[in-house]
Amino acid sequence: MSEIIFRTGEATVLAAEGQYTDAMPEVLIGSVRGPVGQAFASMMGQVQGHTRMFVVRDLNQLVRPATMMTTKATIHTAEYVELLGGVVQAATGDAIVDCIIEGILPREGLDELCMIIMIWLDPRCPEDPNLDRKDLYRTNYEATKLAIARALKGEPTIDELIANRHTVRHYALEGVLDDEA
Protein backbone atom coordinates (compact mmCIF):
# COMPACT_ATOMS: atom_id res chain seq x y z
CA MET A 1 0.00 0.00 0.00
CA SER A 2 1.33 3.42 -0.87
CA GLU A 3 1.31 5.74 2.12
CA ILE A 4 -1.62 8.12 2.38
CA ILE A 5 -0.24 11.39 3.75
CA PHE A 6 -3.04 13.95 3.45
CA ARG A 7 -6.38 13.43 1.69
CA THR A 8 -9.55 15.48 2.00
CA GLY A 9 -13.12 14.80 1.03
CA GLU A 10 -16.61 16.07 1.62
CA ALA A 11 -20.14 15.15 0.68
CA THR A 12 -23.68 16.36 1.19
CA VAL A 13 -26.69 14.08 1.42
CA LEU A 14 -29.99 15.88 1.79
CA ALA A 15 -32.68 15.10 4.31
CA ALA A 16 -36.08 13.67 3.64
CA GLU A 17 -38.72 16.36 3.17
CA GLY A 18 -39.61 18.12 6.39
CA GLN A 19 -36.50 16.97 8.24
CA TYR A 20 -33.38 18.83 9.39
CA THR A 21 -31.18 15.79 8.88
CA ASP A 22 -28.91 16.95 6.05
CA ALA A 23 -25.43 15.45 6.43
CA MET A 24 -22.30 17.30 5.31
CA PRO A 25 -19.20 15.56 6.67
CA GLU A 26 -15.74 16.84 5.87
CA VAL A 27 -13.05 14.18 6.09
CA LEU A 28 -9.29 14.34 6.55
CA ILE A 29 -7.39 11.05 6.09
CA GLY A 30 -3.69 10.48 6.51
CA SER A 31 -0.76 8.76 8.11
CA VAL A 32 -0.46 8.71 11.89
CA ARG A 33 3.16 9.80 11.30
CA GLY A 34 2.25 12.88 9.24
CA PRO A 35 0.29 16.11 9.61
CA VAL A 36 -3.04 14.30 9.96
CA GLY A 37 -1.66 12.22 12.82
CA GLN A 38 -0.38 15.38 14.49
CA ALA A 39 -3.77 17.07 14.13
CA PHE A 40 -5.50 13.94 15.40
CA ALA A 41 -3.33 13.77 18.52
CA SER A 42 -3.81 17.47 19.22
CA MET A 43 -7.57 16.92 19.30
CA MET A 44 -7.29 14.73 22.40
CA GLY A 45 -9.15 17.11 24.66
CA GLN A 46 -12.35 19.07 24.61
CA VAL A 47 -13.18 22.53 23.36
CA GLN A 48 -16.29 24.14 24.78
CA GLY A 49 -19.19 23.77 22.37
CA HIS A 50 -17.38 21.38 20.01
CA THR A 51 -17.32 17.90 21.48
CA ARG A 52 -14.61 15.61 20.14
CA MET A 53 -14.96 11.88 20.33
CA PHE A 54 -13.60 8.71 18.84
CA VAL A 55 -15.95 7.09 16.37
CA VAL A 56 -17.34 3.88 17.81
CA ARG A 57 -20.00 1.66 16.32
CA ASP A 58 -21.24 0.74 19.79
CA LEU A 59 -19.78 0.15 23.22
CA ASN A 60 -16.27 -1.30 22.92
CA GLN A 61 -16.35 -1.09 19.12
CA LEU A 62 -13.79 1.59 18.19
CA VAL A 63 -13.50 1.75 14.40
CA ARG A 64 -10.30 1.33 12.43
CA PRO A 65 -8.65 3.41 11.22
CA ALA A 66 -8.87 5.40 14.43
CA THR A 67 -11.25 8.26 13.71
CA MET A 68 -12.02 11.41 15.65
CA MET A 69 -15.26 13.28 15.02
CA THR A 70 -16.18 16.82 16.00
CA THR A 71 -18.98 19.22 15.16
CA LYS A 72 -19.15 22.14 12.77
CA ALA A 73 -21.96 23.73 14.80
CA THR A 74 -21.69 24.78 18.43
CA ILE A 75 -23.32 22.35 20.84
CA HIS A 76 -25.77 23.93 23.28
CA THR A 77 -27.80 21.03 24.67
CA ALA A 78 -27.47 17.54 26.05
CA GLU A 79 -30.02 16.39 23.47
CA TYR A 80 -27.67 17.53 20.71
CA VAL A 81 -24.80 15.57 22.27
CA GLU A 82 -27.07 12.53 22.55
CA LEU A 83 -27.87 12.62 18.82
CA LEU A 84 -24.24 13.26 17.91
CA GLY A 85 -22.89 10.47 20.12
CA GLY A 86 -25.77 8.17 19.26
CA VAL A 87 -27.34 8.01 15.82
CA VAL A 88 -24.73 10.13 14.01
CA GLN A 89 -21.76 8.35 15.57
CA ALA A 90 -23.28 4.93 14.79
CA ALA A 91 -23.93 5.91 11.17
CA THR A 92 -20.40 7.26 10.81
CA GLY A 93 -18.87 4.13 12.34
CA ASP A 94 -20.92 1.79 10.19
CA ALA A 95 -19.96 3.75 7.08
CA ILE A 96 -16.26 3.50 7.92
CA VAL A 97 -16.43 -0.27 8.45
CA ASP A 98 -18.41 -0.69 5.23
CA CYS A 99 -15.76 1.38 3.39
CA ILE A 100 -13.24 -1.27 4.44
CA ILE A 101 -15.53 -4.16 3.49
CA GLU A 102 -16.16 -2.59 0.06
CA GLY A 103 -12.48 -1.81 -0.57
CA ILE A 104 -12.90 1.97 -0.47
CA LEU A 105 -10.48 2.14 2.45
CA PRO A 106 -7.46 -0.17 2.22
CA ARG A 107 -7.60 -3.04 4.71
CA GLU A 108 -3.82 -3.28 4.85
CA GLY A 109 -2.14 -0.65 6.99
CA LEU A 110 -5.26 0.59 8.78
CA ASP A 111 -3.35 1.14 12.01
CA GLU A 112 -1.03 3.49 10.11
CA LEU A 113 -3.96 5.74 9.15
CA CYS A 114 -6.22 8.06 11.10
CA MET A 115 -9.17 10.21 10.14
CA ILE A 116 -10.78 13.37 11.39
CA ILE A 117 -14.41 13.92 10.44
CA MET A 118 -16.18 17.22 10.97
CA ILE A 119 -19.90 16.59 11.33
CA TRP A 120 -22.81 18.86 10.51
CA LEU A 121 -25.77 18.25 12.80
CA ASP A 122 -28.43 20.89 12.38
CA PRO A 123 -29.11 22.58 15.74
CA ARG A 124 -32.86 22.20 15.05
CA CYS A 125 -32.65 18.38 15.14
CA PRO A 126 -32.82 17.91 18.93
CA GLU A 127 -35.79 20.28 19.18
CA ASP A 128 -37.78 18.67 16.38
CA PRO A 129 -40.59 16.55 17.87
CA ASN A 130 -40.93 14.78 14.51
CA LEU A 131 -37.23 14.01 14.08
CA ASP A 132 -36.76 10.93 11.92
CA ARG A 133 -33.74 9.19 13.45
CA LYS A 134 -33.73 6.67 10.61
CA ASP A 135 -33.26 9.53 8.12
CA LEU A 136 -30.56 11.06 10.34
CA TYR A 137 -28.74 7.71 10.22
CA ARG A 138 -29.25 7.38 6.44
CA THR A 139 -27.91 10.81 5.53
CA ASN A 140 -24.84 10.53 7.76
CA TYR A 141 -24.07 6.98 6.64
CA GLU A 142 -24.33 7.81 2.93
CA ALA A 143 -22.47 11.12 3.19
CA THR A 144 -19.61 9.62 5.22
CA LYS A 145 -19.05 6.82 2.71
CA LEU A 146 -19.14 9.29 -0.15
CA ALA A 147 -16.76 11.76 1.55
CA ILE A 148 -14.22 9.00 2.28
CA ALA A 149 -14.42 7.70 -1.29
CA ARG A 150 -13.97 11.19 -2.70
CA ALA A 151 -10.97 11.81 -0.43
CA LEU A 152 -9.20 8.68 -1.57
CA LYS A 153 -10.02 9.27 -5.26
CA GLY A 154 -9.08 12.97 -5.16
CA GLU A 155 -12.55 14.06 -6.25
CA PRO A 156 -13.54 16.39 -7.61
CA THR A 157 -10.43 16.63 -9.78
CA ILE A 158 -9.10 20.02 -10.80
CA ASP A 159 -10.25 19.26 -14.36
CA GLU A 160 -13.82 18.70 -13.10
CA LEU A 161 -13.73 21.93 -11.11
CA ILE A 162 -12.51 23.90 -14.11
CA ALA A 163 -15.03 22.27 -16.45
CA ASN A 164 -17.99 23.11 -14.22
CA ARG A 165 -16.80 26.54 -13.07
CA HIS A 166 -19.61 28.37 -14.86
CA THR A 167 -22.33 25.73 -14.51
CA VAL A 168 -22.15 24.85 -10.81
CA ARG A 169 -22.78 27.48 -8.13
CA HIS A 170 -22.99 27.32 -4.37
CA TYR A 171 -26.66 26.87 -3.44
CA ALA A 172 -26.55 29.97 -1.22
CA LEU A 173 -25.88 32.15 -4.30
CA GLU A 174 -29.20 31.33 -5.93
CA GLY A 175 -30.68 34.69 -6.93
CA VAL A 176 -27.61 36.57 -5.62
CA LEU A 177 -25.39 36.62 -8.70
CA ASP A 178 -26.44 37.28 -12.25
CA ASP A 179 -25.70 34.83 -15.05
CA GLU A 180 -22.36 36.50 -15.83
CA ALA A 181 -20.45 35.10 -12.77
C-alpha positions in Angstrom: 0.0 0.0 0.0 1.3 3.4 -0.9 1.3 5.7 2.1 -1.6 8.1 2.4 -0.2 11.4 3.7 -3.0 13.9 3.4 -6.4 13.4 1.7 -9.5 15.5 2.0 -13.1 14.8 1.0 -16.6 16.1 1.6 -20.1 15.2 0.7 -23.7 16.4 1.2 -26.7 14.1 1.4 -30.0 15.9 1.8 -32.7 15.1 4.3 -36.1 13.7 3.6 -38.7 16.4 3.2 -39.6 18.1 6.4 -36.5 17.0 8.2 -33.4 18.8 9.4 -31.2 15.8 8.9 -28.9 17.0 6.0 -25.4 15.5 6.4 -22.3 17.3 5.3 -19.2 15.6 6.7 -15.7 16.8 5.9 -13.0 14.2 6.1 -9.3 14.3 6.5 -7.4 11.1 6.1 -3.7 10.5 6.5 -0.8 8.8 8.1 -0.5 8.7 11.9 3.2 9.8 11.3 2.3 12.9 9.2 0.3 16.1 9.6 -3.0 14.3 10.0 -1.7 12.2 12.8 -0.4 15.4 14.5 -3.8 17.1 14.1 -5.5 13.9 15.4 -3.3 13.8 18.5 -3.8 17.5 19.2 -7.6 16.9 19.3 -7.3 14.7 22.4 -9.2 17.1 24.7 -12.4 19.1 24.6 -13.2 22.5 23.4 -16.3 24.1 24.8 -19.2 23.8 22.4 -17.4 21.4 20.0 -17.3 17.9 21.5 -14.6 15.6 20.1 -15.0 11.9 20.3 -13.6 8.7 18.8 -15.9 7.1 16.4 -17.3 3.9 17.8 -20.0 1.7 16.3 -21.2 0.7 19.8 -19.8 0.2 23.2 -16.3 -1.3 22.9 -16.3 -1.1 19.1 -13.8 1.6 18.2 -13.5 1.8 14.4 -10.3 1.3 12.4 -8.6 3.4 11.2 -8.9 5.4 14.4 -11.3 8.3 13.7 -12.0 11.4 15.6 -15.3 13.3 15.0 -16.2 16.8 16.0 -19.0 19.2 15.2 -19.1 22.1 12.8 -22.0 23.7 14.8 -21.7 24.8 18.4 -23.3 22.3 20.8 -25.8 23.9 23.3 -27.8 21.0 24.7 -27.5 17.5 26.1 -30.0 16.4 23.5 -27.7 17.5 20.7 -24.8 15.6 22.3 -27.1 12.5 22.6 -27.9 12.6 18.8 -24.2 13.3 17.9 -22.9 10.5 20.1 -25.8 8.2 19.3 -27.3 8.0 15.8 -24.7 10.1 14.0 -21.8 8.4 15.6 -23.3 4.9 14.8 -23.9 5.9 11.2 -20.4 7.3 10.8 -18.9 4.1 12.3 -20.9 1.8 10.2 -20.0 3.8 7.1 -16.3 3.5 7.9 -16.4 -0.3 8.4 -18.4 -0.7 5.2 -15.8 1.4 3.4 -13.2 -1.3 4.4 -15.5 -4.2 3.5 -16.2 -2.6 0.1 -12.5 -1.8 -0.6 -12.9 2.0 -0.5 -10.5 2.1 2.5 -7.5 -0.2 2.2 -7.6 -3.0 4.7 -3.8 -3.3 4.9 -2.1 -0.6 7.0 -5.3 0.6 8.8 -3.3 1.1 12.0 -1.0 3.5 10.1 -4.0 5.7 9.2 -6.2 8.1 11.1 -9.2 10.2 10.1 -10.8 13.4 11.4 -14.4 13.9 10.4 -16.2 17.2 11.0 -19.9 16.6 11.3 -22.8 18.9 10.5 -25.8 18.2 12.8 -28.4 20.9 12.4 -29.1 22.6 15.7 -32.9 22.2 15.0 -32.7 18.4 15.1 -32.8 17.9 18.9 -35.8 20.3 19.2 -37.8 18.7 16.4 -40.6 16.6 17.9 -40.9 14.8 14.5 -37.2 14.0 14.1 -36.8 10.9 11.9 -33.7 9.2 13.5 -33.7 6.7 10.6 -33.3 9.5 8.1 -30.6 11.1 10.3 -28.7 7.7 10.2 -29.2 7.4 6.4 -27.9 10.8 5.5 -24.8 10.5 7.8 -24.1 7.0 6.6 -24.3 7.8 2.9 -22.5 11.1 3.2 -19.6 9.6 5.2 -19.0 6.8 2.7 -19.1 9.3 -0.2 -16.8 11.8 1.5 -14.2 9.0 2.3 -14.4 7.7 -1.3 -14.0 11.2 -2.7 -11.0 11.8 -0.4 -9.2 8.7 -1.6 -10.0 9.3 -5.3 -9.1 13.0 -5.2 -12.6 14.1 -6.2 -13.5 16.4 -7.6 -10.4 16.6 -9.8 -9.1 20.0 -10.8 -10.3 19.3 -14.4 -13.8 18.7 -13.1 -13.7 21.9 -11.1 -12.5 23.9 -14.1 -15.0 22.3 -16.5 -18.0 23.1 -14.2 -16.8 26.5 -13.1 -19.6 28.4 -14.9 -22.3 25.7 -14.5 -22.2 24.9 -10.8 -22.8 27.5 -8.1 -23.0 27.3 -4.4 -26.7 26.9 -3.4 -26.5 30.0 -1.2 -25.9 32.1 -4.3 -29.2 31.3 -5.9 -30.7 34.7 -6.9 -27.6 36.6 -5.6 -25.4 36.6 -8.7 -26.4 37.3 -12.2 -25.7 34.8 -15.1 -22.4 36.5 -15.8 -20.4 35.1 -12.8 
